[in-house]
Amino acid sequence: MADSFSTDKKVDVCTLIYRAGISRAWLGHIDQKNYAIGLAKNDWILSLDAEERLSPGFILEIQDVIRNPGDTVGFLFPRCAFYLNRWIYHGD
């Protein structure tokens, strides 16, 4: 997790749960994501923003693939956003 010196204890929580978290100056959204990806030590990366969540079903699917990788090379899943008091099930 790469954080830009936020004051909400995000780095503390990530360090406690995942044993990883770093603060660095904010140079833009894409730069921050690419920096965090560069720190990854595993073959797969799941990049989420702090307010994003995975559905329970998708979590189970990922866990199943981790246990039984087979030929899986990635995941494709639809995004769902809650904006202006309504759910949006489409978009880029």
C-alpha positions as CSV (number, residue, x, y, z in Angstrom):
1,M,0.0,0.0,0.0
2,A,1.4,3.4,-1.0
3,D,-0.1,6.3,0.9
4,S,0.5,10.0,0.5
5,F,0.8,11.0,4.2
6,S,-2.9,10.8,5.0
7,T,-3.9,11.4,8.6
8,D,-6.5,8.6,8.9
9,K,-4.2,5.8,10.1
10,K,-4.4,3.9,6.7
11,V,-0.7,3.0,6.8
12,D,-0.9,1.8,10.4
13,V,-3.8,-0.4,9.6
14,C,-2.2,-1.9,6.5
15,T,1.1,-2.4,8.3
16,L,-0.8,-4.3,11.1
17,I,-2.9,-6.4,8.8
18,Y,-0.6,-6.9,5.7
19,R,2.8,-6.1,7.2
20,A,3.2,-3.6,4.4
21,G,2.5,0.1,4.0
22,I,4.6,3.0,2.9
23,S,4.1,6.8,2.7
24,R,5.5,8.9,-0.1
25,A,4.7,12.2,-1.7
26,W,1.7,12.4,-3.9
27,L,2.7,12.7,-7.6
28,G,-0.6,11.8,-9.1
29,H,-3.1,8.9,-9.1
30,I,-1.4,6.8,-11.9
31,D,2.1,7.5,-10.5
32,Q,1.1,6.3,-7.0
33,K,-0.5,3.1,-8.4
34,N,2.5,2.3,-10.5
35,Y,4.8,2.9,-7.6
36,A,2.8,0.5,-5.4
37,I,2.8,-2.1,-8.3
38,G,6.6,-1.8,-8.5
39,L,6.8,-2.8,-4.8
40,A,4.8,-6.0,-5.3
41,K,6.7,-9.2,-4.7
42,N,4.1,-11.7,-6.0
43,D,2.9,-12.8,-9.4
44,W,-0.6,-11.3,-9.0
45,I,-1.8,-7.8,-8.1
46,L,-5.2,-6.6,-7.1
47,S,-5.3,-2.8,-7.1
48,L,-8.1,-1.2,-5.2
49,D,-8.6,2.3,-3.9
50,A,-9.3,2.7,-0.2
51,E,-13.1,3.0,-0.7
52,E,-13.4,0.1,-3.0
53,R,-14.6,-3.4,-1.9
54,L,-14.8,-6.8,-3.4
55,S,-18.1,-8.8,-3.2
56,P,-18.1,-11.9,-1.0
57,G,-18.6,-14.0,-4.0
58,F,-15.6,-12.6,-5.8
59,I,-13.4,-13.1,-2.7
60,L,-14.4,-16.8,-2.6
61,E,-13.6,-17.1,-6.3
62,I,-10.1,-15.6,-5.8
63,Q,-9.5,-17.9,-2.8
64,D,-10.5,-20.9,-4.9
65,V,-8.1,-20.0,-7.7
66,I,-5.3,-19.5,-5.1
67,R,-5.9,-23.0,-3.8
68,N,-6.4,-24.5,-7.3
69,P,-4.7,-22.2,-9.8
70,G,-5.2,-24.4,-12.9
71,D,-4.9,-22.3,-16.1
72,T,-6.3,-19.1,-14.6
73,V,-4.2,-16.1,-15.8
74,G,-6.4,-13.3,-14.5
75,F,-9.9,-12.1,-13.6
76,L,-12.4,-9.9,-15.3
77,F,-15.2,-8.5,-13.2
78,P,-17.8,-5.7,-13.6
79,R,-17.5,-2.6,-11.5
80,C,-20.4,-1.3,-9.4
81,A,-20.4,2.2,-7.9
82,F,-22.6,4.0,-5.4
83,Y,-22.9,7.6,-6.6
84,L,-25.4,10.3,-5.7
85,N,-27.5,7.8,-3.7
86,R,-27.8,5.2,-6.4
87,W,-25.9,2.2,-7.7
88,I,-24.3,2.4,-11.1
89,Y,-23.8,-1.0,-12.8
90,H,-22.1,0.2,-16.0
91,G,-19.5,2.5,-17.3
92,D,-15.8,2.6,-18.3
